[in-house]
Amino acid sequence: LKIELQKDAKINADKRALQAVIRNILQNSIIHGEATSISVVCTQDGSKLRIELTDNGKGLGKEILHLGKQPLKSKNAQTNGIGLYLSAELLRRMGGRYSYEKDPHFKNIISIDGIAIELRKT
């Protein structure tokens, strides 16, 4: 797991909810996507936070159509398929959202956008 921070900032959101969202995405990458490498990059987009989580796992197939709109059917007996749906709802409540894409190098990218931040003076 590699985490990069560009600047120090105060996040104006429910920190526990944001932690739950990130934890859920990381767990999905490992458990369902079988990722062996995950990169987390946090950047500023105006007064908003952007978090990009990139992994080398299998990624999403046709379930991408339902991402965040309804619980997904879990293929693992230890999970229930509701995590990404709840994550989408938590992000909506904080003014954010997430999106998924697969890049040309077969990496999966989940981006979290729209969370308000205040940059700290250094």
OpenMM code with the backbone's topology and positions (N, CA, C; nanometers):
from openmm import Vec3, app, unit

residues = "LEU LYS ILE GLU LEU GLN LYS ASP ALA LYS ILE ASN ALA ASP LYS ARG ALA LEU GLN ALA VAL ILE ARG ASN ILE LEU GLN ASN SER ILE ILE HIS GLY GLU ALA THR SER ILE SER VAL VAL CYS THR GLN ASP GLY SER LYS LEU ARG ILE GLU LEU THR ASP ASN GLY LYS GLY LEU GLY LYS GLU ILE LEU HIS LEU GLY LYS GLN PRO LEU LYS SER LYS ASN ALA GLN THR ASN GLY ILE GLY LEU TYR LEU SER ALA GLU LEU LEU ARG ARG MET GLY GLY ARG TYR SER TYR GLU LYS ASP PRO HIS PHE LYS ASN ILE ILE SER ILE ASP GLY ILE ALA ILE GLU LEU ARG LYS THR".split()
positions = [
    Vec3(0.0857, -0.1170, 0.0000),
    Vec3(0.0000, 0.0000, 0.0000),
    Vec3(0.0897, 0.1225, 0.0000),
    Vec3(0.0660, 0.2106, -0.0944),
    Vec3(0.1435, 0.3338, -0.1061),
    Vec3(0.0478, 0.4513, -0.0964),
    Vec3(0.0767, 0.5471, -0.0069),
    Vec3(-0.0086, 0.6647, 0.0093),
    Vec3(0.0749, 0.7904, -0.0161),
    Vec3(0.0249, 0.8767, -0.1034),
    Vec3(0.0927, 1.0026, -0.1338),
    Vec3(0.0012, 1.1190, -0.0979),
    Vec3(0.0550, 1.2163, -0.0247),
    Vec3(-0.0181, 1.3379, 0.0088),
    Vec3(0.0563, 1.4561, -0.0511),
    Vec3(-0.0153, 1.5431, -0.1207),
    Vec3(0.0475, 1.6573, -0.1845),
    Vec3(0.0651, 1.7741, -0.0878),
    Vec3(-0.0334, 1.7994, -0.0009),
    Vec3(-0.0299, 1.9089, 0.0961),
    Vec3(-0.1064, 1.8661, 0.2196),
    Vec3(-0.0789, 1.9340, 0.3301),
    Vec3(-0.1527, 1.9098, 0.4525),
    Vec3(-0.2834, 1.9889, 0.4461),
    Vec3(-0.3955, 1.9244, 0.4788),
    Vec3(-0.5257, 1.9915, 0.4703),
    Vec3(-0.6186, 1.9387, 0.5784),
    Vec3(-0.7162, 2.0217, 0.6142),
    Vec3(-0.8215, 1.9816, 0.7073),
    Vec3(-0.9411, 1.9355, 0.6242),
    Vec3(-0.9884, 1.8168, 0.6519),
    Vec3(-1.1025, 1.7618, 0.5785),
    Vec3(-1.2308, 1.8051, 0.6488),
    Vec3(-1.3205, 1.8692, 0.5756),
    Vec3(-1.4481, 1.9158, 0.6309),
    Vec3(-1.5569, 1.8133, 0.6008),
    Vec3(-1.5446, 1.6986, 0.6648),
    Vec3(-1.6396, 1.5900, 0.6409),
    Vec3(-1.6391, 1.4979, 0.7626),
    Vec3(-1.7267, 1.4031, 0.7617),
    Vec3(-1.7335, 1.3020, 0.8658),
    Vec3(-1.6138, 1.2088, 0.8474),
    Vec3(-1.5125, 1.2263, 0.9316),
    Vec3(-1.3879, 1.1520, 0.9149),
    Vec3(-1.4077, 1.0017, 0.9295),
    Vec3(-1.4926, 0.9608, 1.0228),
    Vec3(-1.5171, 0.8165, 1.0416),
    Vec3(-1.5869, 0.7579, 0.9194),
    Vec3(-1.6788, 0.8333, 0.8614),
    Vec3(-1.7475, 0.7851, 0.7409),
    Vec3(-1.6492, 0.7763, 0.6248),
    Vec3(-1.5637, 0.8768, 0.6101),
    Vec3(-1.4652, 0.8750, 0.5018),
    Vec3(-1.3667, 0.7600, 0.5205),
    Vec3(-1.3259, 0.7339, 0.6442),
    Vec3(-1.2388, 0.6199, 0.6723),
    Vec3(-1.3086, 0.4888, 0.6348),
    Vec3(-1.4371, 0.4777, 0.6658),
    Vec3(-1.5130, 0.3568, 0.6330),
    Vec3(-1.5193, 0.3367, 0.4815),
    Vec3(-1.5393, 0.4446, 0.4070),
    Vec3(-1.5450, 0.4365, 0.2608),
    Vec3(-1.4113, 0.3870, 0.2058),
    Vec3(-1.3035, 0.4478, 0.2506),
    Vec3(-1.1708, 0.4090, 0.2006),
    Vec3(-1.1386, 0.2657, 0.2402),
    Vec3(-1.1680, 0.2289, 0.3640),
    Vec3(-1.1447, 0.0919, 0.4100),
    Vec3(-1.2238, -0.0080, 0.3249),
    Vec3(-1.3485, 0.0259, 0.2930),
    Vec3(-1.4306, -0.0627, 0.2119),
    Vec3(-1.3715, -0.0814, 0.0725),
    Vec3(-1.3283, 0.0279, 0.0118),
    Vec3(-1.2703, 0.0188, -0.1227),
    Vec3(-1.1421, -0.0641, -0.1195),
    Vec3(-1.0591, -0.0431, -0.0177),
    Vec3(-0.9361, -0.1216, -0.0056),
    Vec3(-0.9668, -0.2698, 0.0139),
    Vec3(-1.0632, -0.3003, 0.1001),
    Vec3(-1.1005, -0.4399, 0.1225),
    Vec3(-1.1539, -0.5040, -0.0053),
    Vec3(-1.2349, -0.4300, -0.0812),
    Vec3(-1.2857, -0.4838, -0.2069),
    Vec3(-1.1729, -0.5122, -0.3053),
    Vec3(-1.0755, -0.4228, -0.3098),
    Vec3(-0.9615, -0.4435, -0.3992),
    Vec3(-0.8885, -0.5723, -0.3649),
    Vec3(-0.8702, -0.5967, -0.2361),
    Vec3(-0.7945, -0.7139, -0.1919),
    Vec3(-0.8778, -0.8419, -0.1992),
    Vec3(-0.9979, -0.8391, -0.1401),
    Vec3(-1.0799, -0.9605, -0.1302),
    Vec3(-1.1395, -1.0001, -0.2645),
    Vec3(-1.2065, -0.9081, -0.3309),
    Vec3(-1.2771, -0.9420, -0.4544),
    Vec3(-1.1899, -0.9242, -0.5790),
    Vec3(-1.1042, -0.8223, -0.5782),
    Vec3(-1.0211, -0.7960, -0.6946),
    Vec3(-0.8887, -0.8689, -0.6921),
    Vec3(-0.8544, -0.9287, -0.5777),
    Vec3(-0.7285, -1.0010, -0.5605),
    Vec3(-0.6082, -0.9133, -0.5938),
    Vec3(-0.6176, -0.7854, -0.5598),
    Vec3(-0.5077, -0.6925, -0.5847),
    Vec3(-0.3896, -0.7250, -0.4937),
    Vec3(-0.2702, -0.7107, -0.5473),
    Vec3(-0.1480, -0.7290, -0.4682),
    Vec3(-0.0767, -0.5956, -0.4467),
    Vec3(-0.1235, -0.4913, -0.5146),
    Vec3(-0.0639, -0.3588, -0.5018),
    Vec3(-0.1751, -0.2540, -0.5083),
    Vec3(-0.1732, -0.1603, -0.4131),
    Vec3(-0.2730, -0.0523, -0.4098),
    Vec3(-0.1998, 0.0784, -0.3838),
    Vec3(-0.2323, 0.1796, -0.4626),
    Vec3(-0.1762, 0.3126, -0.4444),
    Vec3(-0.2903, 0.4080, -0.4097),
    Vec3(-0.2676, 0.4942, -0.3097),
    Vec3(-0.3661, 0.5944, -0.2703),
    Vec3(-0.3003, 0.7315, -0.2852),
    Vec3(-0.3569, 0.8160, -0.3709),
    Vec3(-0.3022, 0.9498, -0.3939),
    Vec3(-0.4108, 1.0520, -0.3624),
    Vec3(-0.3778, 1.1460, -0.2736),
    Vec3(-0.4707, 1.2525, -0.2358),
    Vec3(-0.4217, 1.3834, -0.2965),
    Vec3(-0.5111, 1.4530, -0.3663),
    Vec3(-0.4761, 1.5805, -0.4271),
    Vec3(-0.5872, 1.6811, -0.4022),
    Vec3(-0.5559, 1.8050, -0.4313),
    Vec3(-0.6507, 1.9150, -0.4158),
    Vec3(-0.7086, 1.9495, -0.5522),
    Vec3(-0.8393, 1.9704, -0.5557),
    Vec3(-0.9068, 2.0195, -0.6755),
    Vec3(-0.9870, 2.1417, -0.6317),
    Vec3(-0.9230, 2.2582, -0.6348),
    Vec3(-0.9857, 2.3784, -0.5799),
    Vec3(-0.9973, 2.3646, -0.4292),
    Vec3(-1.1190, 2.3746, -0.3765),
    Vec3(-1.1404, 2.3568, -0.2325),
    Vec3(-1.1937, 2.2178, -0.2009),
    Vec3(-1.1739, 2.1260, -0.2930),
    Vec3(-1.2233, 1.9890, -0.2759),
    Vec3(-1.1073, 1.8903, -0.2739),
    Vec3(-1.1299, 1.7796, -0.2080),
    Vec3(-1.0336, 1.6713, -0.1978),
    Vec3(-1.0611, 1.5693, -0.3077),
    Vec3(-0.9553, 1.5173, -0.3673),
    Vec3(-0.9670, 1.4081, -0.4634),
    Vec3(-0.8762, 1.2957, -0.4136),
    Vec3(-0.9339, 1.1783, -0.3988),
    Vec3(-0.8586, 1.0607, -0.3562),
    Vec3(-0.8682, 0.9584, -0.4690),
    Vec3(-0.7529, 0.9154, -0.5192),
    Vec3(-0.7495, 0.8123, -0.6225),
    Vec3(-0.6890, 0.6865, -0.5645),
    Vec3(-0.7648, 0.5783, -0.5714),
    Vec3(-0.7173, 0.4487, -0.5263),
    Vec3(-0.6980, 0.3630, -0.6509),
    Vec3(-0.5752, 0.3219, -0.6765),
    Vec3(-0.5416, 0.2454, -0.7963),
    Vec3(-0.4891, 0.1094, -0.7530),
    Vec3(-0.5395, 0.0032, -0.8164),
    Vec3(-0.4901, -0.1303, -0.7827),
    Vec3(-0.4640, -0.2117, -0.9085),
    Vec3(-0.4009, -0.3250, -0.8903),
    Vec3(-0.3694, -0.4145, -1.0012),
    Vec3(-0.4577, -0.5392, -1.0001),
    Vec3(-0.5748, -0.5297, -0.9409),
    Vec3(-0.6653, -0.6442, -0.9299),
    Vec3(-0.7472, -0.6687, -1.0551),
    Vec3(-0.8439, -0.7603, -1.0410),
    Vec3(-0.9279, -0.8013, -1.1548),
    Vec3(-1.0234, -0.6930, -1.2006),
    Vec3(-1.0636, -0.6058, -1.1102),
    Vec3(-1.1560, -0.4994, -1.1483),
    Vec3(-1.3002, -0.5454, -1.1514),
    Vec3(-1.3858, -0.4550, -1.1969),
    Vec3(-1.5291, -0.4816, -1.2033),
    Vec3(-1.5688, -0.5226, -1.3442),
    Vec3(-1.6652, -0.6087, -1.3524),
    Vec3(-1.7207, -0.6483, -1.4817),
    Vec3(-1.8524, -0.5777, -1.5045),
    Vec3(-1.9552, -0.6555, -1.5364),
    Vec3(-2.0862, -0.5957, -1.5653),
    Vec3(-2.1503, -0.5313, -1.4424),
    Vec3(-2.0987, -0.5634, -1.3214),
    Vec3(-2.1553, -0.5021, -1.2011),
    Vec3(-2.1282, -0.3517, -1.1959),
    Vec3(-2.0411, -0.3025, -1.2831),
    Vec3(-2.0131, -0.1582, -1.2902),
    Vec3(-2.1409, -0.0785, -1.3159),
    Vec3(-2.2369, -0.1377, -1.3858),
    Vec3(-2.3625, -0.0697, -1.4169),
    Vec3(-2.4420, -0.0358, -1.2913),
    Vec3(-2.4226, -0.1130, -1.1845),
    Vec3(-2.4988, -0.0946, -1.0610),
    Vec3(-2.4153, -0.0326, -0.9487),
    Vec3(-2.2918, 0.0053, -0.9790),
    Vec3(-2.2002, 0.0544, -0.8768),
    Vec3(-2.2597, 0.1727, -0.8016),
    Vec3(-2.2800, 0.1547, -0.6720),
    Vec3(-2.3327, 0.2605, -0.5867),
    Vec3(-2.4829, 0.2801, -0.5938),
    Vec3(-2.5511, 0.2107, -0.6842),
    Vec3(-2.6958, 0.2285, -0.7005),
    Vec3(-2.7755, 0.1232, -0.6256),
    Vec3(-2.7169, 0.0080, -0.6085),
    Vec3(-2.7822, -0.1007, -0.5361),
    Vec3(-2.6745, -0.1951, -0.4848),
    Vec3(-2.7039, -0.2741, -0.3819),
    Vec3(-2.6052, -0.3712, -0.3338),
    Vec3(-2.5677, -0.4679, -0.4457),
    Vec3(-2.4400, -0.5058, -0.4481),
    Vec3(-2.3928, -0.6008, -0.5480),
    Vec3(-2.4024, -0.7421, -0.4930),
    Vec3(-2.4135, -0.8377, -0.5801),
    Vec3(-2.4172, -0.9778, -0.5379),
    Vec3(-2.2755, -1.0197, -0.5001),
    Vec3(-2.2566, -1.0586, -0.3753),
    Vec3(-2.1243, -1.0961, -0.3271),
    Vec3(-2.0894, -1.2371, -0.3722),
    Vec3(-1.9638, -1.2545, -0.4117),
    Vec3(-1.9142, -1.3859, -0.4525),
    Vec3(-1.8323, -1.4486, -0.3411),
    Vec3(-1.8297, -1.3834, -0.2253),
    Vec3(-1.7501, -1.4279, -0.1126),
    Vec3(-1.8425, -1.4492, 0.0071),
    Vec3(-1.8298, -1.5647, 0.0721),
    Vec3(-1.9170, -1.5980, 0.1848),
    Vec3(-1.8968, -1.5048, 0.3044),
    Vec3(-1.7821, -1.4355, 0.3114),
    Vec3(-1.7530, -1.3482, 0.4247),
    Vec3(-1.8061, -1.2059, 0.4053),
    Vec3(-1.8577, -1.1748, 0.2887),
    Vec3(-1.9051, -1.0391, 0.2615),
    Vec3(-2.0505, -1.0438, 0.2164),
    Vec3(-2.1173, -0.9258, 0.2202),
    Vec3(-2.2598, -0.9250, 0.1873),
    Vec3(-2.2949, -0.8424, 0.0639),
    Vec3(-2.1965, -0.7764, -0.0003),
    Vec3(-2.2238, -0.7027, -0.1234),
    Vec3(-2.2810, -0.5633, -0.1047),
    Vec3(-2.2911, -0.5174, 0.0191),
    Vec3(-2.3550, -0.3881, 0.0427),
    Vec3(-2.2531, -0.2741, 0.0602),
    Vec3(-2.1254, -0.3054, 0.0726),
    Vec3(-2.0225, -0.2067, 0.1048),
    Vec3(-2.0118, -0.0889, 0.0097),
    Vec3(-2.0041, -0.1135, -0.1204),
    Vec3(-1.9904, -0.0029, -0.2154),
    Vec3(-2.1185, 0.0790, -0.2238),
    Vec3(-2.2321, 0.0147, -0.2039),
    Vec3(-2.3591, 0.0874, -0.2015),
    Vec3(-2.3621, 0.1828, -0.0816),
    Vec3(-2.3255, 0.1316, 0.0371),
    Vec3(-2.3220, 0.2166, 0.1566),
    Vec3(-2.2158, 0.3255, 0.1438),
    Vec3(-2.1035, 0.2921, 0.0823),
    Vec3(-1.9983, 0.3917, 0.0603),
    Vec3(-2.0494, 0.5062, -0.0258),
    Vec3(-2.1232, 0.4738, -0.1307),
    Vec3(-2.1793, 0.5778, -0.2178),
    Vec3(-2.2745, 0.6674, -0.1396),
    Vec3(-2.3544, 0.6078, -0.0527),
    Vec3(-2.4493, 0.6858, 0.0277),
    Vec3(-2.3755, 0.7750, 0.1278),
    Vec3(-2.2727, 0.7232, 0.1932),
    Vec3(-2.1941, 0.8037, 0.2866),
    Vec3(-2.1289, 0.9218, 0.2150),
    Vec3(-2.0749, 0.8963, 0.0972),
    Vec3(-2.0123, 1.0047, 0.0208),
    Vec3(-2.1147, 1.1102, -0.0204),
    Vec3(-2.2335, 1.0665, -0.0633),
    Vec3(-2.3393, 1.1622, -0.1006),
    Vec3(-2.3724, 1.2543, 0.0153),
    Vec3(-2.3799, 1.1988, 0.1349),
    Vec3(-2.4121, 1.2782, 0.2538),
    Vec3(-2.3033, 1.3801, 0.2858),
    Vec3(-2.1801, 1.3529, 0.2396),
    Vec3(-2.0691, 1.4452, 0.2628),
    Vec3(-2.0450, 1.5362, 0.1424),
    Vec3(-2.1322, 1.5289, 0.0427),
    Vec3(-2.1166, 1.6118, -0.0767),
    Vec3(-2.0217, 1.5532, -0.1789),
    Vec3(-1.9869, 1.4268, -0.1632),
    Vec3(-1.8914, 1.3632, -0.2539),
    Vec3(-1.9533, 1.2538, -0.3385),
    Vec3(-1.8687, 1.1905, -0.4159),
    Vec3(-1.9107, 1.0792, -0.5012),
    Vec3(-1.7866, 0.9987, -0.5381),
    Vec3(-1.8078, 0.8806, -0.5933),
    Vec3(-1.6934, 0.8067, -0.6456),
    Vec3(-1.7243, 0.7554, -0.7840),
    Vec3(-1.6180, 0.7279, -0.8564),
    Vec3(-1.6310, 0.6751, -0.9919),
    Vec3(-1.5251, 0.5674, -1.0125),
    Vec3(-1.5474, 0.4843, -1.1130),
    Vec3(-1.4566, 0.3735, -1.1420),
    Vec3(-1.4149, 0.3792, -1.2878),
    Vec3(-1.2885, 0.3500, -1.3121),
    Vec3(-1.2411, 0.3359, -1.4494),
    Vec3(-1.1274, 0.2346, -1.4528),
    Vec3(-1.1048, 0.1773, -1.5674),
    Vec3(-0.9928, 0.0865, -1.5890),
    Vec3(-0.9006, 0.1577, -1.6870),
    Vec3(-0.7739, 0.1761, -1.6495),
    Vec3(-0.6840, 0.2510, -1.7366),
    Vec3(-0.6231, 0.1584, -1.8429),
    Vec3(-0.5538, 0.2147, -1.9419),
    Vec3(-0.4985, 0.1339, -2.0517),
    Vec3(-0.3956, 0.0302, -2.0062),
    Vec3(-0.3400, 0.0468, -1.8870),
    Vec3(-0.2413, -0.0477, -1.8358),
    Vec3(-0.3064, -0.1522, -1.7450),
    Vec3(-0.4379, -0.1687, -1.7583),
    Vec3(-0.5150, -0.2684, -1.6846),
    Vec3(-0.5152, -0.2470, -1.5350),
    Vec3(-0.5049, -0.1216, -1.4937),
    Vec3(-0.5175, -0.0893, -1.3518),
    Vec3(-0.6576, -0.0370, -1.3278),
    Vec3(-0.7085, -0.0628, -1.2083),
    Vec3(-0.8415, -0.0164, -1.1682),
    Vec3(-0.8248, 0.1104, -1.0880),
    Vec3(-0.9055, 0.2104, -1.1202),
    Vec3(-0.8965, 0.3379, -1.0505),
    Vec3(-1.0344, 0.3743, -0.9951),
    Vec3(-1.0425, 0.3892, -0.8638),
    Vec3(-1.1636, 0.4427, -0.8020),
    Vec3(-1.1272, 0.5811, -0.7514),
    Vec3(-1.2006, 0.6815, -0.7973),
    Vec3(-1.1760, 0.8195, -0.7584),
    Vec3(-1.2881, 0.8678, -0.6682),
    Vec3(-1.2506, 0.9308, -0.5581),
    Vec3(-1.3456, 0.9937, -0.4671),
    Vec3(-1.3286, 1.1438, -0.4852),
    Vec3(-1.4361, 1.2134, -0.5164),
    Vec3(-1.4307, 1.3571, -0.5419),
    Vec3(-1.5371, 1.4299, -0.4607),
    Vec3(-1.5133, 1.5600, -0.4380),
    Vec3(-1.6176, 1.6476, -0.3845),
    Vec3(-1.6159, 1.6721, -0.2357),
    Vec3(-1.5210, 1.6157, -0.1621),
    Vec3(-1.5152, 1.6371, -0.0177),
    Vec3(-1.4461, 1.7710, 0.0081),
    Vec3(-1.5104, 1.8595, 0.0850),
    Vec3(-1.4554, 1.9925, 0.1120),
    Vec3(-1.3323, 1.9836, 0.2019),
    Vec3(-1.2312, 2.0682, 0.1708),
    Vec3(-1.1099, 2.0737, 0.2522),
    Vec3(-1.0686, 2.2197, 0.2730),
    Vec3(-0.9850, 2.2402, 0.3728),
    Vec3(-0.9198, 2.3684, 0.3956),
    Vec3(-0.7704, 2.3397, 0.3997),
    Vec3(-0.6940, 2.4052, 0.3133),
    Vec3(-0.5487, 2.3847, 0.3129),
    Vec3(-0.4873, 2.4473, 0.4367),
    Vec3(-0.3932, 2.3794, 0.4936),
    Vec3(-0.3222, 2.4312, 0.6107),
    Vec3(-0.2030, 2.5115, 0.5623),
    Vec3(-0.1763, 2.6196, 0.6285),
    Vec3(-0.0605, 2.7026, 0.5937),
    Vec3(0.0640, 2.6354, 0.6477),
    Vec3(0.1672, 2.6307, 0.5629),
    Vec3(0.2938, 2.5685, 0.6077),
    Vec3(0.4032, 2.6701, 0.6234),
] * unit.nanometer
topology = app.Topology()
chain = topology.addChain("A")
for resn in residues:
    res = topology.addResidue(resn, chain)
    for name in ("N", "CA", "C"):
        topology.addAtom(name, app.Element.getBySymbol(name[0]), res)
